[in-house]
Each structure stands twice: as structure tokens, then as C-alpha cells.
Amino acid sequence: DLANYGNTHIFAALVQMSAKQQQQQQKQQRNRWVRQAEEEPIDKCRKFNEGDAAKNEFYSPDYPNDYPKNISCTRVIIAPPGQIIRLDFRNSFHIEAKEECKFDVLEIRDGQYGFSNLLGKFCGTDFPPEITSKERYLWLHFQSDESIEYSGFTAVYEFMDRSKEAPTTDLNCTIEKSGFEDFVNSTDVPEEIRDTAIKNRVPLDCIWRIQVQENWKIQMKFVDFRLVKPNDCEANFLDIFPEQTIMPLRKKNFCGSAGEGITSDSNTLNIRFFAEPAAINSTFSILFTAFRDKGSGTCTDEEYDCEDATCIDRKLKCNLRDNCKFRWDEEGCNKETSEVSEHIYIIMVVFGLILGGMILTFLVNCVRKIMHDQKIIRVIAKKSIKCAYKG
């Protein structure tokens, strides 16, 4: 009996230990799920940005639930080359209604950027009309405010062959830039794109996307800026955008005769150049420099301290370009050159003095010889005159 009691007690203890271990494992698993959820938050824009690619459908954010408050989602539909996009809305459409869609809005533009031609801003319960792009891009942006949410929408799109008779405006002029410094030049535009714009008599519309390393920012300075039609802000201009190329976020517009420096708020900056055919020969050159805010810290050994709470790459010091805002990176760079120039100047002065002394000595000797010869001539002449009298 004692043996049976002991075995039963041991068995019960083992069962209890196993249960505790199982509870601990479940708790650890729940903690892992919580951590995973915290580390990987649900992307509520996914239904809008990705949708159902197999069906060519996309939906309002967090569909089929009501769209969330304070959400901003952007996507670009891209058709294959030679095709355009037709977009339609099905089943339901319900976005908070307000004059000019001030609260919640679906914005659609004919192109691949937030500054492309506006096709419409839509809200309320009326279905938008069927939309057809001119080229192979449609830019869409959904924005909601902090108040009421509604059921949203379902959209479907298809690709169609574009008319061969219509001149193409799909120049796709996008130029990527990176690194610690570089130039953004009007001459970066490929010749075939410029020639196509001139041939088809369509505007040249290009964008430079500058992206530097994480946690750095971008400073840009104009080296040259000459528009064919200065102060004509419809015919030619430069626009500066942050990472998102939407008009409310535009940092600066340049359409006059001078440009000024711009500093980004992140590691990405977009520069748009627009020129109508009559102004397509406008020129500009911009130097951009990547910099890091020093804050309360210091610059590293691989960086140069610009003495304005920023650091740049050390290789940019004394490169004959103003990478620091106040040009400290070019201070003292000509010291060695100045010393060499001073030595050359001294040598030239000494050489000039020696040469001048030699020339002066030569002239003095020539004058002395001429005077001596003239004296001899006068003596001979006097003797000749005396001989003539005696005769």
C-alpha cells in the first residue's frame, strides 16, 4: 500500500509538472505572438495598395471593414508598355461626403506622380465615372481624417491597347541619384527622350529621385539656373518634393531667374523639371550633398565637421566644391598652393632683378663705348684740321 501510495504521489507530481510546463509553453507562445504583432503591425493599406492582383481588383483600406481613421495610402497602377488603363468601381462606393471632399477623399491622377494631371477627387455615395488613362500609369491616393469612417469601395481595372495614331506622352523620364554628393543637371535627360518630346511637341516632364543613406539628409545648391522663359510658371519650372510627390507637400517651386538652397527632412528628395516645347532648352545644374545632423554628438573619423551641427563625408573636404553650408570644407585648402605661388613669385623677382641688372650693365657699357669712340673721333678731327692749316 505504501508503495502504491508513493507511486501515485509521484505520478500526480509528474502530471502537475507536465501541466505547468504546458502552461508555461503556451504563455511563451502567446508572448511570441504579441511580440510578433508589435513588431509586424497590420498593413491596413494592403487592400488598397495590393488588392487582388489575380482579379485586377483593389479596395478601400482594411476592406471589407470600414476604412480606418487618419490613414493615407498611395498606389500606382502600371500597364504593360503600349497599353493604357481603364478603371471602374463596382458593388458599392461610400466615402464621407463633404464639399470638395475636404475630409475623406479618393484622388486619381493621370500619370505616375502626385503632380500628374488631376482626373478627379471623389467622395460621397455616387460612383465615379469610368476612368481611362492617356498612358500606362494611374496614380491613386486615399486619405481619411480623424472622424467618421464608412464602408469604402471596390475597384476593378483592365489594360487596353492604346491608339497608335495618338502621339505618346509616356516618356518615363525618371533619373536616380545617390551617394555623398553629385550633380543634378538638365543634361542628364537622355537625348532620345528630349528628341521624342520635340518630335511629338509634348512637354518634357522629368523627375530626379535623390536617395542617400538612412538617417542622413540632403542639402542642394544651385550652380546654374537659366530658364528659357523666366517667370512663366506654366511654361518651365522646377519643383522640389519630399519622398511623396503630392502637391500639398511640395517644398519649393522655382520658375524665376534664380534658385536658392533647399534642405530635406529625410534621406529622399525629388526634383521635377517641366518644360513646354518652347522652353525645352532651359538649363540648370544643382549640387547636392548628403549630411548627418550631429546633434549633441560628434562627427566620426570618416566624417568632416562643418561647424554648423552637421557632418559630411571626409572625402568631400578640399574638393573645390562647397559641400558645407558655410564653405568650411574649402577653408585653408589653398595654403600649400599659396606657398608654392609665393616661392615662384620670389624666384621671378630675383630673376627679373638679375636680368635687369645685366641689361643695365650692357646699356652702360654701350654708352661708355659710344662716348669713348666719339671722343677719339673728335681728337682725330682736331688733328686733321690742324694738319690742314699747316699745309
PyMOL commands that set and color helices and strands:
alter all, ss='L'
color gray80, all
select helices_A, chain A and resi 2-39+46-49+99-101+186-188+191-200+247-249+277-279+314-316+328-330+335-390
alter helices_A, ss='H'
color red, helices_A
select strands_A, chain A and resi 57-59+72-78+83-94+105-110+117-122+131-132+137-143+152-161+173-177+181-185+204-211+217-226+236-241+252-254+262-263+268-275+283-293+303-305+310-313
alter strands_A, ss='S'
color yellow, strands_A
deselect
rebuild
show_as cartoon
